[in-house]
């Protein structure tokens, strides 16, 4: 089996960085842009920001055969080109409703991007090697998430549509890089997901802990959707923070997440251990309990540090245990993305509705209840799977 080479894997990591940077810039920039140009209410903005995740979720299901049957380089180029066009066209719209449509298509193209990249990067890796590869991938995309919100804030202060154009430029760079790299053996000749499975000829040895982790990632992104889409409105409207200051707070969260990604990637004590899966879930609950009373800058920084740590652990557990032992990495990564996207949609929509009618601390208290409920469900699910496994006669 041909493995991805040194230069090729670094190209994929660069593409991951640029892709997440572009998405982070447009996600936050779109909130400020539509608020200023169209005067959208928080509930309407919550609906808008949830559109791309909704179509992304649908695309993960409807477009899985395209991801499986086409060479990964072609799929990545198609996805990046589609996001470049639909994203930048938003600034040409004079009414709000076409923006909703364009952002919905943006999410559909995204469904071709992440499962392809994630499955491609993790091919042929298991155990500690898989953990390191996951860490490298997490470091690359989270680097984009570190810089993206801050860049969006700065660009928006310079001009309301500049953040969206900046996001489009980063995505266009992916099209150029990936197209130019098609001549590299590890890129241009990389087999499709379905062909790779046939060539590998290995048996599936997946762990049932993936199910425990997937409901955890739902919660992580439930809160992530609130911090990315609802918190900026709260910080600007109630706390009177500038766009740049809001971006800086989100940058701190992303920086902490990245550091924990690197730490977990170099350690393996947490592999296949329920206590660490649930432990990060409980840390998320602690961060939310603290966040309900956080209004000052130092308190908000501590909230984002705690949340960033918990988020990194939850995400790493989900992607690692989802890929471990699997022979169909693209499909497993699509499932990982489906669960986190469902959480992102639920958090953005419910958070927007509740924030408009109550307050941001109330939104966090609702998130705390969801987080603790899922932690209990994780333990019950583990017990159920353990009993089922013991009940199956051994050959």
HELIX and SHEET records of a PDB file:
HELIX    1   1 UNK A    6  UNK A   38  1                                  33    
HELIX    2   2 UNK A   42  UNK A   62  1                                  21    
HELIX    3   3 UNK A   64  UNK A   69  1                                   6    
HELIX    4   4 UNK A   72  UNK A   88  1                                  17    
HELIX    5   5 UNK A   89  UNK A   92  5                                   4    
HELIX    6   6 UNK A   96  UNK A  122  1                                  27    
HELIX    7   7 UNK A  127  UNK A  158  1                                  32    
HELIX    8   8 UNK A  162  UNK A  180  1                                  19    
HELIX    9   9 UNK A  181  UNK A  183  5                                   3    
HELIX   10  10 UNK A  185  UNK A  188  1                                   4    
HELIX   11  11 UNK A  193  UNK A  200  1                                   8    
HELIX   12  12 UNK A  209  UNK A  229  1                                  21    
HELIX   13  13 UNK A  231  UNK A  237  1                                   7    
HELIX   14  14 UNK A  243  UNK A  265  1                                  23    
HELIX   15  15 UNK A  274  UNK A  291  1                                  18    
HELIX   16  16 UNK A  297  UNK A  323  1                                  27    
HELIX   17  17 UNK A  329  UNK A  357  1                                  29    
HELIX   18  18 UNK A  360  UNK A  391  1                                  32    
END                                                                             
